[in-house]
Amino acid sequence: MHTRVGSADSHLIGYRADVDGLRAIAVISVIAFHLSRSWLPGGYLGVDIFFVLSGYLITLILWREALKGQFSILRFYERRIRRIMPALLLLLFSTTMAAIVLLLPADLIGYGKSMLATLGFVANVYFWRDTDYFSRAAEAKPLLHVWSLGVEEQFYIIFPLLIAAFARFWPRATFPAIALLTLVSLAANCLALKIGGASPAFFLLPTRAWELGAGAMIALLPASLIPRGTVARLLGAIGAIAVLIGIVSPLPTYGSVPVALPVVIGAMFLIAAGQVVQPPVNRLVATPPLAFVGLISYSLYLWHWPFIVFSQYYLVRDLNLGEMMIAVAGMTACAIVSWRYVERPFRSRAMPARTVCLAAGVGAGVLAMIASALIWSNGLPGRMGGEAAAINAAVGTNYRCPVPNYLRMGQSRACVLNLASRNPSDANVVLLGNSHAQMYAPVWESIFVERGLPGLLVPANGCLPTVSVNISRECIDVAVANLIELGKLSNVKTVILGLTWAHAENGLVDANGKTVDNGDDAELVRGLDDLIGRLLGFGKKVVLIGPIAYPGWDLPSELSRDLAFGWPLEKPTYLSAEEFQQQYGAAIQHFEARRDIGFARPDTVLCDASRCDYVLDGRSIFADASHIAQAELFRFRSIFTEALATQR
């Protein structure tokens, strides 16, 4: 059976409407999640379904070609270029025009960098270091969604050669070998989650390849294992239920088990169930409306996120229902046009490969030059008012440990701070805590350099550093592991504690996982006292970084856009000193009274007698909703130096 779209590879595999239907479910799920996370909390797992489908379809094509002795790496990449590049380049030209009109300088610089990464198919690597996919800041990144293309294209650099080699020399070993590699990738994902690497586990190929491998395994199933009859109907039903549960109400994560696992298994079952005869569930998925959405799913996936991002970026708020409907209509219209007049013609074998490759090369080259110009020009700041540009400059500039500075420490990882030997046992001082410790790392490192102190940042991976109470039972395990490793570092004389004090507002749990009342921060204070006591017991000196007032909304991004687009300024740019004292006054007084620790109070930098400012000297102190911008860290140096010098 021939595919109805006349694609470049349709002569190799038969058309399966249920596969297009599954594509439709995947893309609709992703769009619904991006419009409102409350609609489909697991909708983002639609990308995982895409990975399984992609692994299945590409492997099926490659395997059949290889067995016939018709495999050609050049022809394979020609098909990839036909499939990916024309629609992608059309999108990039369109989003670039919108970005130049709408994005403020810092965001336009980021856009230029992300476009270069997209053209090099390393967008997943770029966004791993730049963005938390689930953060509010991610909602201002028009090309965030193309991280998935990076994963796929990196996978296809090696995978075709691997399949060709197995088909020629070890055909019977192909399925078990791919299954083993899939399990290795899944194990890498679990390990990354275990050591606090949720972001690399999400974005990077080694921890994502298992999903593509899962689809490849279905394509390589021996004929004797392909489900038929009752087994196929049962697998189809189970697969549909697993996918439905995953996208509607994803199961909570248990330790290091990927949340995508049920959805991936469900997609595998659905694909496998329809390989011979279509069971009822597969026929339902293959209905014409879903199949059509599946046909345009690639273009629809490309267009949906920029429509949402640019709309919300300009309005500086979430879309209401009417605006969502307009956005859906717009992205669907663009997707249909892209599919009909770009995807189909370029994928057709009637269009010469030379024409396709030349157009793709020229288009990519022009876009790369434009992206470089946007970066080189510092985001064309002349387009915007000076006040908006100054505040926007802080967007996303909080410190993150550079990848080369990471090193393994116990079952977790640490970050080098003036540690030339890269050996944790040589450190004299440790900065311990979550991102609210890490954000101060550059100013602490400058102090370490000045004093000749080898240092180390030991992250608490989104948790508190306390071991008797924490925000979850899993976080207590992280904190205990970090404390054990600290106890082994005999050269460490000083431990600096940093944390997100407001974490505790959402409730704490004790070592048994039981929720405890943290009224007036009493349990948090007791937890910190307990941790300090343990560190003092190790013979360490302790410096505690106190709480700060922070906006709780993405101030540099939203405030700069309000100013640039003329919207009224409705959110406060400060917290009253009275409210700050009500929130943290008792805890501050408690630790000020302790004579056995150094206590650094960053609130004294931001607060006066009446209020705590989020904006000083026309610049945002914050890089996002709560983290200090690197350019503003100089303000805290004197109080940190004093706290380090006055350890009791």
Salt bridges, closest charged atoms under 4 A:
ASP18 OD2 - ARG16 NH2 2.65
ASP20 OD1 - ARG23 NH1 2.66
ASP48 OD2 - ARG208 NH1 2.62
GLU65 OE2 - ARG75 NE 3.55
GLU65 OE2 - ARG79 NH1 2.95
GLU78 OE2 - ARG82 NE 2.82
ASP130 OD2 - LYS141 NZ 3.11
GLU139 OE2 - ARG37 NH2 3.55
GLU139 OE1 - ARG136 NH1 3.20
GLU211 OE1 - ARG208 NH1 3.08
ASP318 OD1 - ARG136 NH1 3.34
GLU323 OE2 - ARG317 NH2 2.82
GLU343 OE1 - ARG83 NH1 2.78
GLU450 OE2 - ARG637 NH2 3.47
ASP477 OD1 - ARG473 NH1 2.63
GLU485 OE2 - LYS488 NZ 3.36
GLU523 OE2 - ARG526 NH2 2.81
ASP529 OD2 - HIS590 NE2 2.75
ASP529 OD1 - ARG594 NH1 2.63
ASP530 OD2 - ARG534 NE 2.82
GLU558 OE1 - LYS571 NZ 2.76
GLU592 OE2 - ARG601 NH1 3.09
ASP596 OD2 - ARG594 NH2 2.72
ASP603 OD2 - ARG601 NH2 2.76
ASP613 OD1 - ARG611 NE 2.82
ASP617 OD2 - ARG635 NH2 3.19
ASP624 OD2 - HIS627 ND1 3.02
GLU632 OE2 - ARG619 NE 2.85
GLU632 OE1 - ARG635 NE 2.79
